[in-house]
């Protein structure tokens, strides 16, 4: 088989993986340059970890971004965040169009899988709107943040800090130039609201934003109904954010009372609920939270953002699909339905497979971390805290969240390597890796005679 034939038969998921890996490699080399760090040197593993975290818009760090990296290094990280947030193939298509080159069918298929739940002919137009919309929202964020930080920083520095945090927030990356993330601004309502808005818009999903824009345009689209996908995203998000905030506030009641103001308590709770869904910023010390609160954050991190967004996780639609499927089975209905529409059985099956494989991936990496870290924790006399801490870091890496209990910088080398692999897996999706490994050729199912088994 010729090379050209092999390339033509390569599944689009493979090209997505290759493009991400190449971007990570280039970013690693750039961060390894002496000009990228104040110390003039950074280990290859730490450079690789930082580049992977930026491209996968995770936010987990092994070195402090603000103090370790120079402006050059921070610019490299920001470029990696922007490319990773919008998607490597999205950026490449925009560049091809800018250079006047045609878009291949394979590129259209890749973007189709990233930004649309149903086939559409105007996929290139959708990409154009995605990029322009992202630029407009990030610009508004820059203006808002500049107004805020210009009161305490020189104008030039305030603009750069605003640019960095606006892009990082919109891309749900969680990288911050402050060593305590946003804890020092936990009572700043303007900053909290602006950052939550950027995180929300970046995590709701470009297909939903595009559909809302079409619906509210001047072309009379108001008469059309939102798709099941958009409604599932909006309803699930509308439930998760307030439920997470209420849960956080009740579980951390003493900390909420210490704020001295109901408004501050609400802002603190809402921010953690929003950021736990793959953003990674925090306005409270995560390591100080009690076990029940950490369990709530782990659940939110596992669910993550919505499909076609800058965030990771198993996605809000998967949760909605699982709930709808469970209700349908309890009611003994043959088909899963949502909003008076039947969902294809293949989609339901993919959703269940996604959750099972995600749990398996997290369990595997968690097990490997426990093997490598148990001896160190035992020597430190903190054996009983290792499971929860490693579980939190693992789910944070898979959900591309970036929230941390402070364990990640202390991991052994192989532990960091496992987290790197999990960040890549979480950003691209376990189903994407399954397509690469198993392939998507024609199924040759063999049916046998039925025989029932007991369940439950």
C-alpha positions in Angstrom: 0.0 0.0 0.0 1.4 3.4 -1.0 2.0 6.2 1.5 -0.6 8.4 -0.2 -3.2 5.6 0.1 -2.4 5.1 3.8 -2.8 8.9 4.3 -6.2 8.9 2.6 -7.4 6.0 4.7 -6.2 7.5 8.0 -9.1 8.3 10.2 -9.7 12.0 11.0 -9.3 11.3 14.7 -5.7 10.3 14.0 -5.0 13.6 12.4 -6.5 15.4 15.4 -4.2 13.5 17.7 -1.1 14.1 15.5 -1.9 17.8 15.3 -2.1 18.1 19.1 1.1 16.2 19.6 3.0 18.3 17.1 1.8 21.4 18.8 2.8 20.1 22.2 6.3 19.2 20.9 6.8 22.6 19.4 5.6 24.3 22.6 7.9 22.1 24.7 11.0 23.1 22.6 10.0 26.8 22.8 9.5 26.7 26.6 12.9 24.9 26.9 14.7 27.9 25.4 16.8 29.9 27.9 14.8 33.1 27.0 11.6 31.5 28.2 12.4 31.3 31.9 14.0 33.7 34.3 16.4 31.0 35.5 17.4 30.3 31.9 16.7 26.6 32.2 13.7 24.3 32.7 13.7 20.5 32.7 12.4 18.8 29.6 9.7 17.1 31.7 8.5 20.3 33.2 8.5 22.0 29.8 6.6 19.1 28.3 4.1 19.2 31.2 3.5 22.9 30.9 3.1 22.7 27.1 0.7 19.8 27.4 -1.3 21.6 30.1 -1.5 24.7 27.9 -2.5 22.9 24.7 -5.0 20.8 26.5 -6.3 23.9 28.3 -5.9 22.2 31.6 -4.1 24.6 33.9 -2.2 22.1 36.1 1.3 23.5 36.7 4.5 22.2 38.1 6.1 25.6 38.2 4.6 29.0 38.9 3.7 30.6 35.6 4.1 34.3 36.7 7.4 34.0 38.5 9.1 31.2 36.5 8.5 32.3 32.9 9.5 35.5 31.2 7.2 37.5 29.1 8.4 35.4 26.1 7.6 32.2 27.9 4.2 33.5 28.9 3.4 34.5 25.3 4.3 31.0 24.2 2.0 29.6 26.9 -0.8 31.9 25.8 -0.4 31.0 22.1 -0.6 27.3 23.1 -3.7 28.0 25.1 -5.4 29.8 22.2 -4.6 27.1 19.7 -5.6 24.3 22.1 -8.9 26.1 23.1 -10.1 26.7 19.6 -8.6 23.5 18.3 -5.5 22.9 16.1 -7.5 22.1 13.0 -9.7 25.2 13.5 -6.7 27.4 13.5 -5.2 25.7 10.5 -8.4 26.1 8.5 -8.5 29.8 9.3 -4.8 30.1 8.2 -5.5 28.2 5.0 -8.4 30.5 4.1 -6.3 33.5 4.9 -3.6 32.3 2.6 -6.2 31.6 -0.1 -5.8 27.8 0.0 -8.7 25.4 -0.4 -10.0 23.3 2.5 -9.7 19.5 2.1 -12.6 17.2 2.6 -10.7 15.5 5.5 -10.3 18.9 7.3 -14.0 19.5 6.8 -14.8 16.2 8.4 -12.6 16.8 11.4 -14.1 20.2 12.1 -17.6 18.7 11.5 -16.9 16.3 14.4 -15.7 19.1 16.6 -18.3 21.8 16.1 -21.5 20.2 14.9 -23.9 17.4 16.0 -25.5 17.0 12.6 -23.9 17.3 9.1 -24.0 20.7 7.6 -22.7 22.3 4.4 -21.6 25.6 5.9 -19.0 24.2 8.2 -16.3 26.6 7.0 -18.6 29.5 7.7 -19.2 28.1 11.2 -15.5 28.0 11.8 -15.2 31.6 10.7 -17.9 32.7 13.1 -16.3 30.7 15.9 -13.0 32.4 15.5 -14.5 35.9 15.1 -16.8 35.4 18.1 -13.9 34.1 20.2 -11.8 37.1 19.3 -14.7 39.5 20.1 -15.4 38.0 23.5 -11.7 37.9 24.4 -11.4 41.5 23.4 -14.3 42.5 25.7 -12.6 40.6 28.5 -9.3 42.4 27.8 -11.0 45.8 28.0 -12.8 44.9 31.2 -9.8 43.4 32.9 -7.6 46.3 31.8 -10.0 48.8 33.5 -9.8 46.7 36.6 -6.0 46.1 36.8 -5.0 49.5 35.7 -6.0 50.7 39.1 -3.2 48.7 40.8 -0.6 48.1 38.0 1.2 50.2 35.4 -0.9 50.4 32.2 1.4 48.3 30.1 1.5 45.5 32.7 -2.2 45.8 33.3 -2.9 45.3 29.6 -0.7 42.2 29.5 -2.2 40.7 32.6 -5.7 41.4 31.1 -4.8 39.8 27.8 -3.4 36.7 29.5 -6.3 36.1 31.9 -9.0 37.0 29.3 -7.7 34.3 26.9 -7.0 31.9 29.7 -10.6 32.3 31.1 -12.4 32.1 27.7 -10.4 29.0 26.7 -11.1 27.5 30.2 -7.4 27.0 30.7 -7.0 28.1 34.3 -3.5 29.5 33.9 -2.9 32.6 36.1 0.0 34.9 36.6 -0.6 35.1 40.3 0.8 32.3 42.6 -2.5 32.0 44.4 -4.7 32.0 41.2 -7.6 34.4 42.0 -7.7 34.0 45.8 -6.5 37.6 46.4 -9.5 38.8 44.4 -12.1 36.5 46.0 -14.2 39.5 47.1 -13.9 41.5 43.9 -17.3 41.3 42.4 -16.5 42.9 39.1 -13.6 40.5 38.5 -15.6 37.5 39.6 -18.5 38.3 37.4 -16.4 39.0 34.3 -14.3 35.9 34.7 -17.3 33.7 35.3 -18.9 35.1 32.1 -15.8 34.3 30.1 -15.6 30.8 31.5 -19.4 30.2 30.9 -19.3 31.5 27.3 -16.1 29.5 26.5 -17.6 26.3 28.0 -21.1 26.3 26.7 -20.1 25.1 23.3 -19.7 26.9 19.9 -22.6 24.9 18.3 -25.0 26.2 20.9 -23.7 29.8 20.6 -23.9 29.6 16.8 -27.5 28.3 17.0 -28.5 31.0 19.4 -27.0 33.6 17.1 -29.0 32.2 14.2 -32.1 32.1 16.2 -31.8 35.7 17.4 -30.7 37.1 14.1 -32.8 39.4 11.9 -33.6 36.6 9.5 -36.8 35.5 11.2 -35.1 32.5 12.9 -36.9 33.3 16.1 -39.7 31.0 14.9 -37.4 28.0 14.8 -36.9 25.7 17.8 -33.6 25.0 19.3 -32.1 21.6 18.6 -32.3 18.8 21.2 -28.5 19.2 21.6 -28.7 22.9 22.5 -31.6 22.5 24.8 -29.9 19.6 26.6 -26.8 21.8 27.1 -28.7 24.8 28.3 -30.9 22.9 30.7 -28.1 20.8 32.2 -25.9 23.8 32.6 -28.8 25.8 34.2 -29.1 22.9 36.8 -25.4 22.2 37.4 -24.2 25.8 38.2 -26.8 26.7 40.9 -26.8 23.2 42.3 -23.0 23.2 42.6 -23.1 26.7 44.1 -25.7 25.7 46.7 -23.9 22.5 47.5 -20.6 24.2 47.9 -22.1 26.9 50.1 -23.9 24.4 52.4 -20.8 22.1 52.7 -18.5 25.0 53.5 -21.0 26.9 55.7 -18.3 28.0 58.2 -16.2 29.5 55.4 -19.2 31.2 54.0 -20.0 32.8 57.4 -16.4 34.0 57.7 -16.9 36.1 54.6 -19.1 38.4 56.6 -21.5 39.1 53.8 -24.2 37.0 52.0 -23.2 38.6 48.7 -19.6 37.5 49.2 -20.6 34.0 50.1 -22.8 33.7 47.0 -20.0 35.0 44.8 -17.5 32.6 46.3 -19.8 29.6 45.9 -20.9 30.5 42.3 -17.3 31.0 41.2 -16.2 27.6 42.5 -19.2 26.0 40.8 -18.5 27.6 37.5 -14.7 27.1 37.5 -14.9 23.5 38.6 -16.5 22.7 35.2 -13.0 22.7 33.5 -11.9 26.4 34.0 -9.4 25.8 36.9 -9.2 29.2 38.5 -10.0 29.3 42.2 -10.8 32.0 44.8 -10.4 29.7 47.8 -7.7 27.3 48.9 -8.7 23.9 47.5 -6.6 22.0 50.0 -8.5 23.7 52.9 -11.9 22.3 51.7 -13.5 19.3 53.6 -13.9 15.9 52.0 -17.5 16.3 51.0 -16.8 19.5 49.2 -13.9 17.9 47.3 -16.2 15.0 46.3 -18.7 17.6 44.9 -15.9 19.3 42.9 -14.7 15.9 41.6 -18.2 15.2 40.3 -18.4 18.6 38.6 -14.9 18.2 37.1 -15.8 14.8 35.7 -18.9 16.2 34.0 -17.0 19.1 32.6 -18.2 21.5 29.9 -20.3 21.0 26.8 -19.3 19.5 23.4 -17.7 21.7 20.9 -16.3 24.0 23.6 -12.9 24.8 25.1 -13.5 22.5 28.0 -13.1 18.8 28.7 -14.9 16.2 30.8 -17.5 13.7 29.7 -19.7 16.7 28.8 -23.1 18.0 29.9 -24.9 16.2 27.1 -23.6 12.9 28.2 -25.0 13.5 31.7 -28.3 14.5 30.2 -28.3 11.5 28.0 -27.5 9.1 30.9 -30.3 10.6 33.0 -32.8 10.4 30.1 -31.8 6.8 29.3 -32.2 5.7 32.9 -35.6 7.3 33.1 -36.6 5.6 29.9 -35.5 2.2 31.2 -37.3 2.7 34.5 -40.5 3.5 32.5 -39.9 0.4 30.3 -39.6 2.4 27.1 -37.7 1.0 24.2 -36.3 4.3 23.1 -34.5 7.1 24.9 -36.3 10.4 24.4 -35.4 14.0 25.3 -37.6 17.0 24.7 -40.2 14.9 22.8 -37.5 13.6 20.4 -36.1 10.1 20.2 -32.3 9.7 20.5 -30.6 7.2 18.3 -29.6 4.0 20.1 -26.1 4.4 18.7 -25.8 7.8 20.4 -27.0 6.3 23.7 -24.5 3.5 23.4 -21.6 5.9 22.7 -22.6 7.9 25.8 -22.6 4.9 28.1 -19.3 3.7 26.5 -17.8 7.2 27.1 -18.6 7.1 30.8 -17.3 3.6 31.2 -14.0 4.2 29.4 -13.6 7.5 31.2 -13.9 5.9 34.6 -11.5 3.2 33.5 -8.9 5.7 32.3 -9.2 7.6 35.6 -9.0 4.4 37.6 -5.9 3.3 35.8 -4.0 6.5 36.2 -5.1 6.8 39.8 -3.8 3.3 40.5 -0.5 4.1 38.9 -0.2 7.3 41.0 -1.0 5.4 44.2 1.7 2.9 43.4 4.3 5.5 42.8 3.4 8.0 45.6 2.3 5.7 48.5 5.9 5.2 49.7 6.6 8.9 49.7 3.4 9.7 51.5 4.1 6.9 54.0 7.5 8.4 54.8 5.7 11.8 55.4 3.2 10.2 57.7 0.2 11.2 55.5 -0.9 7.8 54.1 -4.6 8.3 54.7 -4.7 11.5 52.6 -3.1 10.1 49.5 -6.1 8.5 47.8 -8.3 11.6 47.8 -5.5 13.9 46.8 -4.4 11.7 43.9 -8.1 11.1 42.8 -8.6 14.9 42.8 -5.5 15.6 40.7 -6.4 12.7 38.3 -10.0 13.8 37.7 -8.8 17.4 37.3 -6.3 16.3 34.6 -8.9 14.2 32.8 -11.5 17.0 32.9 -8.8 19.5 31.8 -9.8 21.6 34.8 -6.6 22.5 36.5 -7.8 22.7 40.1 -5.2 21.2 42.4 -4.7 20.3 46.0 -1.0 21.0 45.5 0.1 17.5 44.8 1.0 17.8 41.1 4.3 19.7 41.5 5.4 17.1 44.0 4.7 14.0 41.8 7.5 11.7 40.8 8.6 11.8 37.1 6.4 8.8 36.1 3.5 10.3 37.9 3.8 13.5 35.9 4.1 11.4 32.7 0.8 9.7 33.6 -0.9 13.0 34.2 0.4 14.3 30.8 -1.1 11.3 29.1 -4.4 11.8 30.9 -4.6 15.5 30.0 -4.2 14.6 26.3 -6.8 11.8 26.6 -9.2 14.2 28.4 -8.8 17.0 25.8 -9.3 14.8 22.8 -11.8 12.4 24.3 -11.6 8.7 25.0 -13.8 7.9 22.1 -11.3 9.6 19.7 -8.6 7.3 21.1 -10.9 4.3 20.7 -11.5 5.2 17.0 -7.7 5.4 16.5 -7.0 2.1 18.2 -10.0 0.0 17.1 -10.8 1.8 13.8 -14.2 2.6 12.4 -14.4 0.0 9.6 -17.6 -1.9 8.7 -18.8 -3.9 11.7 -19.0 -7.6 11.2 -21.3 -8.5 14.0 -22.3 -12.1 14.6 -25.6 -12.7 16.3 -26.0 -15.7 18.6 -29.1 -17.1 20.3 -30.3 -15.1 23.3 -29.9 -16.1 26.9 -30.7 -13.7 29.8 -28.5 -12.9 32.8 -29.4 -11.3 36.2 -28.6 -7.6 36.7 -28.7 -5.8 40.0 
